[in-house]
Amino acid sequence: MAKIGIVGAAGYTGGELLRILVHYPDVHITCILSNSQAGKPVSDVHTDLLGTCSLHFTDKLTPVDVLFICSGHGESKKFLAANEIAWHTKIIDLSTDFRDESEGFVYGLPEFQKEKIQSAQKIANPGCFATSIELALLPLAAKALLTSDIHVSAITGSTGAGQSLSPTSHFSWRNNNVSIYKAFTHQHLAEISQTISMGNKAPRIHFIPYRGNFTRGIMANVYTDYAGTQEEAVAMYESYYADSPFVFVSEKAIDLKQVVNTNKCLLHLEVHEGQLLITSIIDNLIKGASGQAVQNMNLMLGWPENQGLQLKSVGF
């Protein structure tokens, strides 16, 4: 039985971790940190957990076996600098702070470096856009087939902006609306390039992110030069992900509702006049954040990779 702590547990990713772990067979949640909500019942903030979780938020860190840090970007380094963490505690950070693998952190994309994650003490969980795009490109990168520019058009739900309100996250602005943001400059580009380079110089990535008028999910459409056939591409992807319990190649066109509320990534491939188009879909809060964090915990603790993550999609 592993003792679990969650820092920044009042936010979206902290809430998703609680929803997954409250039913998890081999963990005991002992420390749910939130400075803003300390003393309040968890179900006051995550109201869907009323009747399921009777725990309270706290502002005091207690010893745990696994510590998930769901603080805002830039806050994880501050938290770790200000708090003494037991030597045996495994840390999984969900911010951007350590995704360059600094300070002993390992980049936590299981489909990329599972063995390294299994022996790690500290994990930097990938970003949501990064996860969807990297999973679209890893088989090509592994075969050294990324030899020309990569073009990406991807859309995310409003939960990708976090729980704090901003002018572009209000319902009245977001509803019935779509917009581009951070074109060619998104913060996830660095980790994507780092991952797909595999020790070589990564090709240029032209990334256009969109804000969608829906709550959760990411659809990334990625295309680049490709000299093979569609059958060869499908075989390559199915071979690469043969041992990955959450990544599947679909022969049919895919849509977001197939992955919402799951830890899956679905991929669909099409070859058009020397271009390979890869459509990649994930739930930004689960495979793009909290579910992937639990997947990493499973690997670090030597548990089945898919334990506690056999989640049901919304369907309709």
Summary of the structure (lengths in Angstrom):
residues: 316
radius of gyration: 19.1
end to end distance: 36.0
largest distance: 60.2
contacts: 1049
relative contact order: 0.15
helix: 31%
strand: 23%
